[in-house]
Amino acid sequence: MNTITVTYALVWQISFAPEYKFSTCKKCFNCKRNSQLKQVMQGGSIGYNIRSKFYTLNYLKSKLERIPVINNFPF
């Protein structure tokens, strides 16, 4: 059995739902469930279903923030 592993660099998170993160290749992931979200089209608008509610890409772009870097040094 062969196994392939793909690693994505997550850079952005949504301000009102920090468990949803975007990669550098513009894919959306739910880090709580470790799954990739599918882009959906609803009423002529393209977006994602986040917490069971549809949000367009234009709305989500305004709500993106960089993932904060936390430095936990032992000393």
Phi, psi and omega in degrees: 000131180260144180233136177240131179244132179244133180245132178246142176267113181271127186241323186245150173226158179275134187294325181269352178215082187291350178281349177262122185231152179249144179268178178290338178265018172067034174255145182257136181231145171261107184282344177287322180255357181056053180222157178265137179271148177266141173286132181238156177245124183224116179065031180084000179250142180259136180187201182229152172269108182244122185052046176063024176226140183276132176232136179282162179295324179296321178291319182292328179298326179283342182259006180279145175218153178292146177289124181291142178270124180250118179258109177253092178269141182287350180224000000 
